[in-house]
């Protein structure tokens, strides 16, 4: 049985959206295809009528500065994100996350948009982009719009977008300024291309020895990408001390909803190890911002 009946290759965002809304359902966008092709072949995804190849859409493959923001197209390969000096300068956490996604061969094909589109609450790229306060650009027949990054997610594996008429074009990140830095860390099982047991990303801005601003994302800390807002609020305006870290960790644990996964770890184990991971990421970002 054919896994798809028609293949189209649009050259613009407008053409891609038009192909999506005009094709008989189901129509599916594809870029890297590292998950979609396996799911189709192994029967985890129903056969599709039309595959819409986004890799020839120039806008979605751009990685560049636009004014005071960094734009990363949704069809940019993960390895390109990991190696690009602009990403290293303005979003170090995303570089570190990209370097941990799957293995080198997969990263050459997989895209940052695909990592996000799966809507998994512990996806490495997703957690880094959450801490970096990214915005998503989304295209539909009505045009393009920006939306807060976390508004893309409706639940584990569930996107808030209408997949029959909307496509993620790319992501906007604020340029880094003096005194700002970020970090991504994760804990994983050692065998093979391991899935993360827990990951954490921190972005912060220092004002001398005080936290001027801080964002903390932990995956999976809930059913959607988790921001530790209570821990962030606790740290603002304070120095990084053991006492203040303990207070922030207590606030994080009170807010997070860790879950048990048979393939990864129990909720209790995640609660046990998150402190060390959070502290490592926080102290690394703090040192980089000095």
N, C-alpha and C positions, 0 to 999 in steps of 0.2 A: 504494500500500500504506500502511495506517495505521501510524504510528510507535509508537502505543500503543493499547491497547484499552479501558482503564479509567483514570479519574482520580479520586482520593480526596483529601479535604481534612480531615485530622484536626485537632483543636483542643487536644490534649494530647500529651505525650511518650508516655504509655501507649497512647493511640489510634494514634499513629504506628508504634510498635513492633508493635502488634497487626495493623495493616494490612500491615506488611512481612512478617510471618511467615505470615499467613493468605492472602495473594494468591498465585495461581498464578505460578510463576517464569517469566520474571524480573520482579521488582518493583524499582523504583528510586526512592529519595528525590530530590526536586528542591526547590531553594529559588530561587537566582538563575537557574540554568539556562543561564548564558552559555556554558558549554562543552558541557553535555549536549545542548542543543537543536541546536547546530551539528553535533555528532558524530552525532546521530540523522539529521539531514537530509542529511548528506554521506556517510552509510554507514559511518562509523568506529565506530558502536555498533549492535549488533543491536537490532531492534525489541523493545520491552518490553511486558509485559502490563499492568502497573499503574504509573502515576506517582503518587507520594505527596507531595503538596505540603506542605512544612513551614512555609510562610510564615504560617500561621494558628496555629502553636503558640506561645503567649505566652512560655513559658519559654525557648524558643530565640531569642527576639528581645529578651531583656533585656540591658541593659548597666548594671551597678550595682556598688556596693561591698557586699560581704558580709563582715562582720567585718573582718579585716585582709587581705582579698583583693579583687581586681577580677574580676568575672565578666563574660565576653563570650559571649553566646549564639551558637551556630554559624550561625544564620540572620540575624545582624546584617549589614546591608549594609556593604561595604568603605568607602564614602564616609562612613557614619556613624561607623565606627571612626576614620577619618582626622580627623573634625571634632569628636569628643567631648572635652570638657575633662578628663574623668576619665582617658581614655586618654593624653592629653597629659601629665597630671600624674604618672602612674604607669608609663607604657610608651611613652616618646617614640620608641623604635626602631620600635614597631609603627605609630605615626602616620606616620613617614617611609616605612616599607615600604608601607603602605596607599596612600599618595599616589602611588606608582610602579606600582601594579598596573594594567595595561592603560590605558584612557583613561577620561575622566570619565563617559561614558554607560555603559560597562561597569561601572564602580565603583558606579554607582547601583543596579544590579541584582545584581551578584555579591556573594557572601557570604564572610565569613572562614572559615566551615566548609567551603565549597566549595574555597577556595584550599588548605586543608589536606588535604581528602579525596582530592584527586588524587595525593597522595603523591609529588610531584616534589621531588627533593633540592635544587632551587634556587628554589623558589617563595618570593617575597619575604615574604609573611606567615608562612610556615613558618620561614624562617631567623630572623626577628625573634622569634617565639614560642620558638624553641629557645634563643636567648641569654637570653630573659627567664625561663627556667625554668618555663614554663607546665605546668599539668596539664590533661588532658582529662577531661571527664565523658562517659561512654558509657552508653547505655541499651540494655537487652536484655530479653527476657521475664522474666529473673530479677530485674530492677530496674536501678538505676543504680550505677555504680562510677567511681572516679577511677583514672587511670593516668598515669604519666609521659608527657609529650608525645611524646618521641622513640620511645616504645614503640608508637606508632601505625603505624610504617613498617616494611615488610618488604623493600623494594627500590624501584628506580625505577618509579614508577607503581603500586606494589603496597602496599596497606594491610594491616596485620595484623588488621584487624577482619573479622568474618564479615558480609559485606554482605547476607546473607539474613536476619539477625536482630539486627544491631547498628546503632545510629545515634549519631553524635557530637552531644551536647546542647550543649556549650559548653566554654569554657576558663577556668581560674582562674589568675590571675597575682598574685604577692605585691605588696602595696602598696609604693611607693617610700618610703624613709626618707632622712633627711638624710645626705649623703655618698654617695648612690647615684645613678647616672644610666645612660642607655643611648643608643645611636646605631645607625642603619642607613645604610649607603652601598652603592651599586652602580655598576658600569661596564656600559654598554650601547651598542649600535650606535645612531647618531643618527637613522636613518631610521624614520618611522612610529611605531607603538606597539611599541617595540623589546623583544625578549626580553633578559634580562640575560646578559652574558658571565660576570659574576662578581658576587656580592654578599657582604656581610659585616655582621654585627651584633655589637655589643659591649655587654655590661652589666658595670658595675663598681661596687665600693664602695671609697671612699678612707678611709684613716685617716691624716690629715695628708698627708704626701708619699709614702705607701706604698700599694700595692695591698693592701687587706684581703681582697678577693675579686674575681674576674673570670671572666666567661664569654664565650667567643668562638665564633661560628658562622659558617661559610663555605659558600656554595652555588655550584656543586656541588663539595664536597670529598670526596664518596664516593657510594655507592649510596643512602644515606639521609641525612637532614639531619645535617650534620657538626659536631661539637663539637671544637674544638682543645684537647683536655684537656692535652696536653703543654705547649702554650704557656701555658695558664692556670696550670699548676703552676709553671712557670718564673717567672712574674711575681708570684705571691703573696709578700707580705712585702717587695717591692722597690720602689724609686722608679721613676718613668718617666724613663729616660735613653736615650740613643741606644744605648749598649752593651746595656742590658737589652731594648730593643725588638729589636735584632738577634738576641739569644739566643732571644727568643720567636718571632720569624719563622723562625729556623732550626728550632725545634721544630715549628712549624706545618707547614713544608714537608716535614719528615721523616714526619709523620703523615698528611697529606692525600693523597688519591688522585685527583688531577685527571684528567678524561677529555676526550677529543677529541670535539667535536660539529661536524658539518658545517655546521649552521645558526648556530652561536654562535662557537666558538673552539677552538683546539688546546689540548691539555694543556700543552704547553711555553709557549704564550702566557699561559695562566692562571697558571702558576708564575712567569712574569716580572712580571706586573702585580699579583699578590696583595699584595706587600709595601707598595706605595703605598696600596692600598685599606685594608688592615689598619691601617696607621699613621694614616690619616685618621680612620677610625672610632674608633680607640683614643684618639687625642688629643682628638677632639671630646667623647667621653664623659667623659674625664678632666677637661676644662675645665668641663663642665656639673656635675660632682660637687663642684667646689671650693666 
